[in-house]
Amino acid sequence: MPSAFTVRAPTPRLNWEAIKDRIDLEAVAVDLLGDPPGRKGGGRLWWPCPFHDDRNPSFVVDPDWGRWKCFGCGEHGDAAALAMRLNRSTFPEAVRRVAELSGLLPSGGSHRPMLRPTPAKAPARPSERPSGLPPADALALVKDAARRLWEPEGAAALAYLHRRGLEDDAIRAARLGYVDSVAIPTKGGDRSYRASGIVLPWFDGERLALVKIRRPEGEKPKYVEAFRDRPRIYPGPEAIQSGRPLIVVEGEFDALLMAQQLPDVASVVTLGSASARPDSSILGAMLAAPRWFIATDADDAGDKAATGWPSRAVRVRPPEGCNDWTEVHAGGFSRIRYLWGRWLPMSVPWEELEPLRWGPASTDTDAYEAAERLAIQAEGDEPDKTDLLKRSFE
């Protein structure tokens, strides 16, 4: 007698790793959030954030990169994460829905055998298209701006960098510059806008990856991008030195200042914002550091971003009364080194502590226990406050 029940084969689960590089994040975001009411720029789309009360759109979707994040609350993720959050669905359900919206599955969820994973390597994400100025023009801007900074027209910009505690050698090494006015094309290329200020270039080796312009005080937005081509980390991957503790700060100026003040004891980098996270290639380099310190700004965004790092990372806040490390430095020329002496060895060469940290008979905490003892001893010797006052920035 035939059965009255129909037995259906289970729906095969889609392999997210095999299809995520083909997901149309813009189509997913529009389906979930509606048409973007906010500004557009650099290929990105803006909405009011669905995760907090947001009157000025701060939720950005970057279709080329396949990621979204909110600059207000710090939430971020990919297409599947967005579908899970907004639809309150499981991960397999979210993957199937974004695949449908991207045209990889017919609407309704029927599965095509072509999407079954194969031993072949998943297709690589297409290279992010450069945005902003043409690459040759962007490089020319960086070179010309670096020259102009040291001429009379760049005097005010140079004075600003000095007030932030940066020394001439650090400024030159970072290839900082000044531009009086540059026309930056929009993503569509049909119009442009003008910007002036301090030029902050990011390099990945010798490849120009990003050009930011820090505009004069009072102008908004504070920073604009003149060029972008797959930036990863600042001042560059080579800044991460194997075996040295790693300090992650929030912005470029803090990264340069901290590296200037702690050149012999730590590597200092920034990912460009508090909520940014490293890609897999940078994460691999970061794993060579024995300890990570998250030294983002002393505000809600900095604190929230710090909680998203692995438990191995130690949160180090600027001290009370200071929002960032530039403000700490303004309180005294040696104040950064004095404060970081609690976490990093300052009184002896790193080479003497290295056998304690990496020797076969030692434990992971030996070097840092030694460093803590040195810091406690150093605390007994108060720095000369008169000397610090003379060298402090007004």
PyMOL commands that set and color helices and strands:
alter all, ss='L'
color gray80, all
select helices_A, chain A and resi 16-22+25-33+79-87+91-101+113-115+135-148+152-163+168-173+237-239+252-261+280-286+300-307+325-330+335-340+350-358+366-379+385-391
alter helices_A, ss='H'
color red, helices_A
select strands_A, chain A and resi 40-41+44-47+59-62+67-70+76-77+131-132+177-185+192-204+207-214+223-228+246-249+267-270+292-294+313-315
alter strands_A, ss='S'
color yellow, strands_A
deselect
rebuild
show_as cartoon
